């Protein structure tokens, strides 16, 4: 089998899907790309058994065939080859010879019959959403996903679909993100939990345009298609916690702040906080907010004051500064509102002004105040 393909086009497409390949694979063949040639079309597949990414590109080929090529050596070589046509020749023992303008490189491929089969897209339900909207939703929720494998349901993002809206929910038990899109409707009310890794890979591959992404799902898998790229991933088969019960319905005190000023103050003060808790105490008195942190072990201490708008009783409440900074990153709003009730109850962060099609709610649990 022989085919000719552009080196730069090949490298670009391989880099889009190479993130699927794990460093520690259970099967040696999972360290390979599967190349499938048919009618001047080259399809390349990468998988880790849970997630499959597939990309198509143009190639010159007179025959059809398949071969597995080790991913690392192929990527490393392409990064150092200038843009030019490359000729791939594959023999009966799956030896691969790559010929460039002034070089010849050989690598031993593997039998493509040993490569894992794609999951079947049977009995799927489908819907579409713009790539930019999907990327925004992943950005706003993914950082709050738990890394605790003992609670598998929380290691992914919950997609709640309905005929009126779509919600992305993520929590690690210390904070919770709920991002709702009112302009995305689905055929029926259903929910599924998508793991963190495929969502992260999908976010990196999505174009920044409003190109429509076609999403199909069944009870076991989610399939995404856009442009020349296809992705499928196994869903998390677990029960997502009932997050609605932890969202307070009555947080009467409202603290309004400039997002960037507050975020920068948190960054400065948190440098002096205890590294295991990242605790910063917010003390609100009238229209002044004081941020304080300390690390008793090293005699570190940081304090700052800033103006705020506050409607409520004076109070002090402690939060993990890293969580707050990450949550403030999830919105581009100029001003944010923190809704509070007591120093032991969750605070809710919302942008003061939101797009009419979206609704972002961020919840963060307080830390115990050092008395």
N, C-alpha and C positions, 0 to 999 in steps of 0.2 A: 504494500500500500504506500502511496506517495501523495503528499499535498503541499501546497505553497501558501504561506500566510505572511502578512505584514508583522514584523517583530514588535513594533510599537503598539499596534492594535491588539496583538496577542498579550503583551505584557499588561496593558491597561485592563483587559477583561479578566486576566488571571488574578490581578491584584484585588479586583472587586469580590472575588469568591474565595480567595486564599485564606481569609479569616476563619472560615469554617473548620479548616484542618487543625486538629489539636496537636499540641506538642507531645503529649503522652497518649498514643493511640493503642487501643486493644488489639487491632489487626494491622500488620505492616502495610497492607494495601490501602488503608485509610490515609496514608501519607502521600498518596498519588492523586493526580488529576486523571479522570477518564476522558479520553479524546474519542469522539464519534464523528466520522466523516460520511456525509451523504449529499450528493448533488450540489457541490460547491458550497455546502454549508458545514461549518465546523461547530459542534456542540461540545462544551467542556463542562464536566461535572465534578464537584467536590462535596464530600460528606463526612460527618462524624457519627453517623448512624441515627442521630436525633434530628439533625438539620441537613437539608440538601440544598445546594445552590448550583444553578445551571445557567450558562450564558451561551449565546449563539453569535457567531461572526462569519463573515465571508471568507472563503478559501478557494483556491484553485485545486480541483480534484477530479480525476476521471473515474475513480472507483470508490466503493464504500468500504469501511473498515472501522475497527475499534482497537484502542491500545491504552494501557495505563502507564503514565510517565511520572517518576518521582517529582513531587512539587518543589522541594527546596532547591535542588540543583537546577531545575528548569528556570525558576524565578531568578536565582542568583546569576545565571548566565545571560538571561534576557536583559537584566538591568545594565549589563556592560556591553550590549551590542547596539550599535547605532541603528537608526530607523532604516530598514531594508527588507526585501522579501527573504524569507527563510524557507528552505525546502526540507520537509520531514520525510524520511524514507524508513519504513518499518518492515523488518524481515519476518520470516515465519516463526522465529523464536522470540519475537517481540523486542529485538534489538532496535534501538532508535538512532538514526544518524541524522544530525541537523547540519545542513550546509548553508553557509552565508557567502557573501561576496568573496571573502578571502580567508575563510576558515571552515573547518569541519570538526564536529563534536559528536562524540558517541556516548550513549547512556543506555543501560539495560532497562527495558520496560517490563511490565508484568501482564499476565493473562487477564483480559478484561472480563472474562466470565466469572472471575472471583470478586469483582467489584459489587458492592451491595446494590440491590434493586431499589428503584424509586418507590415511595409509598403510592398506593393507588388512590386516585381522586374520585372515589365512588360516592354517590348520594350526597353531593355537596350542595350547600346553600351559598349563593354569591351576592356580593355587593361591591360597589366602587367608591373610592374617595380620592381626592386630589393628593398627589405626592407631598405637597407642601403641608397640607393639613395633617397627614399621617406622621410626617417627620416632626411637626410641632407637638403632636399628642405624645409621641414616644419620648421626645426631649423633656416634656413637662412631667412625665411619670416615672421614667426608667430609673432615675437616681434614688428613688425611695424604695426600690425592691430589696427584699431581704436576701442575705447570703447564707441564711441558716438552713442547711439541708434537712434538719429535723422537722422543719415546717415547710414542706415542699410547695404548698399552695401559695405561700408568700414569696417564693423565689421567682415569680412571674408577674405579669401585669394582667389584671382582670379586664376583659373586654365585655361590656354589657351592652347588648344590642336591643333596640326596640323600634317600633314603627314611628316614634317621634324624635328620638335622639340616640346618640351613642356615647358611652362613658368609658374612660380609661381609669382604672383604680389600682394604686400600688401602695403597699404598706410594709414596714418592717417592725411594727408594734410600738415604735417610738414616734413615728410620724406617718401621716397618711395623705395621699394626693388623690383628688377626684377631679378629673378634667372631662367636662361634658361638651359635646358638639351637637348643636341643635340642627345643623344643616346636613347631617348624615343620618339617613333613615335606612332601616333594614326591613326585610320582609316579615320577620317574626321576632318575638321576644326570646332571646337566648343569651347565654354567657359562656365564655371560654377563657382559660388561663394560658397565656403565651409565655414561654420561658424568656429569660433575660437575654441570653446569647443571640438567638435569632433576631430579636427585636433590635439589638445593638448593631448587628450586621446589616439589617434592613435599613436602619437609619443612615448608616454610612453610604449605602448604595443608592438611596433615593435621590432623584434629581430635585433641584430647588424650584422647579416649575410646577404648574398646575396640571401636569400630565396625570391622567387617571391611572390609579393602581387598582387592578382587579383582585379582589380577595375572595377566596372560596374556603369553606371549612366544612368538616364533618365531625363526627364524635371523637376522632383521634388526631386529626391533622389540620393545620392551617396552610393554605397555598396562596402565594402572592405572585403577581405577574405584572411587569411593566417593561416597556422597551424590549431589549434583547435578554432581559434577566428574569429568571424564575427562581422562587424559593419555596421550600416546604419545610415544615417543622412539626415535630410531635408535640401535642398539647400536654399540659400538666393535668394528670388525672387525680384531682384532689378537690376538696371542698374549700372554697375561699371563705375566710372568716366573715361574719355578718358585720361589715364595717359601718353600716348605718347606725348601729346602736352606740357607737363611740363618738359620733359627731354631736356635740352639745347643741341643743335647740335654743338655749337661752344663755348667751354670753353678753350681759348688758353693757359692759364697759368697752368703749371704743377708743383705740389709740391709733392716730393717723400720723404717718411719717413719710419723709422723702426716702424712697427706696435706696438710692445710691448712697446718700449720706449715712443712712442707718447701716448699710452693708459695709461701708468703709470703716465706720466706727467699730463695728463688730470685729472686723479683721484686725484692727489695731489693738483692741482690748484683749482679744482672745489669745494673742501671743503670750500673755502673762497668766493664762489660765492653766489649771491642772490638765496635763496631757491625756489623762485617762477619761476625764468627764467633759472637758472643754466648757466648763460651766461659766456662764456670764449672767450676773444678776441685773435685771432691769428694775430700777426703782423709779416710780412715776409720782411726781408731786406737781399738781397743777399743770402748767404747760411746759414742764421741764422733765426730761428723761435722763437718768443717770445710768451709765453702764459700768459695772465693776467686775473685775475678775482677780483671782489670786491663786498662787500655788504655794501653800504653806511650807512644803518640803524645801523649796529653794528661796523662800522669802521674796517671791515675785508678786507684783501687784500692779494692776492697771485700772485707771478710772477716766471716764470721759462724760461730758454733759452735752446734750443737744436739745434744741427746741422741738416741741411736738404739739399736736392738738389732742387733747384727752377729755373724754366725757366719762367720768366715773369717780369712784373713791380712790384716794392715794393707796398704792400697793407696791409690794416688791415681789417679783417672780423670777425664777431662774430657768434658763434653757441651755441646751447644748448649742454653742455658737456655730459649730460646723454645720449642724442641721439647718439652723436659721439661714446661714450664708448660701447653702445649696438651694434652699427653698426660694430665697429671693432671686437667685439666678434663673429660676423657672418662669419668671415673668419679666416683661419689658416695661411694665407700668411705671409711671413716674412716681406715683404715690401708692402706698399700701396701707391697709387697715388691719390692725390686730384686735380681734375680739376676745375679751377676757372676762372671767368671773371671779375665781379665787386662785391663790397661789398653788393649789393642788390640782386644779382642773385644766384640761387641755385648752390651748389657745388656738384660735382659727385665724389664718392669714389669707386675705383676699386682696386683689388689685382694686383700687378705688374705682377706676374706669376700666370696663371690659368690653371687648367686641360683642356685639349683640348676638352673634352666633356661638359664643363660647362662654363657659362658666368654669372658673378655676377656684377650687377650694383646697387649702392646705392646712392640715391639722398637725400640731406638734405637742407632745407631752412635756410637762414641766419637770425639772429636776428638784430634788429635795434641797431646800435652802439650808446652808450651813449656819447653824445658830451659834 
